[in-house]
């Protein structure tokens, strides 16, 4: 263990000259590309497991990034869809979430709803007896049975910000509004971005850095970066997930409801819908709105079909409360990484080459992401200690 | 039963005036849109089950249509991937194929290859002892076990043509090079197409027909036509399937090989590859080539990934024998209907409204398509007899 380090430096915009130093030797041991929740969590975990390493966290947007999957993630920690082998990692993540977020994480009931009875299921009417507003969302004759799970909700954007700030307090450097392109050999090209008065994003200045270790934590973009810039082909994939708004009022204690893959998450006094991801989107797919009985919508067709298929079981979806939008821009959506190309895969990390790691969150990042980031930090700590 | 009818009329190009008659009453009882194998088979089956019905078969291209899924279908009848419940329908289809195609259908061995032993599997080296060229395609240490199935190969384009011609001999009318747009109430707009001397396809003349019954048999396009023109939403979907060429020589008696979803079909002294379809393509997806280590290919990325994943087991795929192409146009490909959105679904038909049926082939049309077309013909025969 080294002695406590002064807080890291933060370069937020191009007005602050980026001076990582002029030494020919790299001034950082680790460059983390992407300050979403996975990259930020890794930065923080590295300050714990490998405090001797000097880390620079680089983010193309701000903190939190408004464009990435982190800001639109549901923020639901739950055991509902996990195999037993991942429960320990989930419990560890929950403890960590509590430490980082304090009162910003809230316990909330989580009900999966079904048409048929089975062991562990109770009558939906009984479980929702104290929540008449929730019961009114659904048809209890079609969704007569439910299983209750433990769940906790939080804001993933807040998590990314909290973790990054904690890391900075412990010495991590942060470079915002900067696009990073990895190259073989631990080289990274940095483009510091600025916005012109015609709202174009342009490169203000370019830097070339080198570090013994680069971690790509840019979410759904990371596999493409690994392939295009490092020449490492992976089987990871991505899917474009939209999270439409359902304006039906929700109360403070309303449970999360899960019906045939669709999650209704109480949020801001209404609901955010998190539709199922059935499979990857093909290479080259451009997200686009669908049509409902001839009327253009912002919701993609596949999601629209899923919602239409659930309108009998969830009559609230058939009301004007469901915001369909008119064009893609009307519906919040983001590219979500699918580790290994699978929608049910846990977060993962892997070594790309001698100088680079990949860190991927994906659909289960809310429940398991912090654990995976910690695992990678431990691995990096072991390897760098061995190398010294 | 009515007495034998004279052969049907054929309008092949716009030089032949289309004169279905000027009576205000419809002159045809059934309009079949699409003369792929499903539409053609239905036309023929109707001459058997409902010889009293006057049928017009309408095709946007020629016979066979060079653009549709029929011409690129593998033409493999096999029980290898069928549940027991569909075996009878498959057997019926095989008998029918034999009747229609005679010597144009050939028995051929079909081997599914596996890494592990299991009941019914034999050592690959034993099964391929008499086929050293087939054995040389694969690594028998990785694909050590195989199951042999009965299979028969034929050309689906020939089947469509043969069935349509047989139907015409029995009185069905045929209208080629004509785009048909269905409307509610049994109305259909026909655009007779012609090609200008600058190779543009233009509408030469337009007709409006009406018939008590319209059958959409336009393959992957049919669900979109049902939705856009008849307002009937279905859950059918489609996928773009490419069938790349493997130039490794195949002998006359070479077996069909099936490895982890990929089928290698001996054809024209080489192989045609039929890649697995994992799931539907999303609405709005535009087929496009992928990249292999930075080099653009005509093969879509998802298929390329599957082939790369099989290169150890099938070393032939790692040789220049595999035609990757440079752009999409280099690789034969077509949109394939996925009944119910499922890649493993059997062919199906369904009523769309009082005047329209949908008839879909899809991935199992080679093995089950004729049976499904016959089922729809029987249903139409029953309903029209009852209605008379």
Interface residues (C-beta under 8 A of the other chain):
Chain A: X228 X231 X233 X235 X278 X279 X280 X281 X282 X283 X284 X285 X286 X288 X290 X293 X294 X300 X301 X302 X305 X308 X309
Chain B: X228 X231 X233 X235 X278 X279 X280 X281 X282 X283 X284 X285 X286 X288 X290 X293 X294 X300 X301 X302 X305 X308 X309
